[in-house]
Amino acid sequence: MRNLIVLALRGVLGVVVVGCLLVQAVIVPLLWADLDDLDPEYAHVQLPICAIAFLGVACIEVTVVCVWRLLTMVRRDTVFSPAAFRYVDVIMGAVATAAVLTFGIAVTLAPGEAVAPGIVGMICGLALMIGGGALIVLVLRMLLAQAVARDTEARDLRTELSAVI
């Protein structure tokens, strides 16, 4: 059953990577072209918005790669090891970066009358929720640390018990 779940999640992650690459290769350049037609007083948002979109998708790609590596560790039954912390830390950094980038969209759109203040506020709320996601990953990292410590302790106790028997 576990292998089926890992396989299904890998399929989803593969589709996500293809979608991300499509967004970076096609959608972001189309966004750039659409923003070329903006009123000259709003032309200053073209570069930041496109850069943030590209980097935001890159955050998703980094997260997908790390989750893929963690799935490999799950399949090999090595996920409860110190090596897993590297991938969890990168995921946490990518999610935090996505939160900062989302806030950057709000800052870029705030000046002027191009976007309603309520929309800017909603984008700030979204940035806060994404930042909360980074905190959730931090809590999960702490749980992983406890599991690794317990696994190490159990392994040591088995070794001692083997020596006694």
Helices and strands as residue ranges (DSSP letters): H 2-22, I 23-27, H 28-36, G 40-45, H 46-75, H 83-109, H 117-164
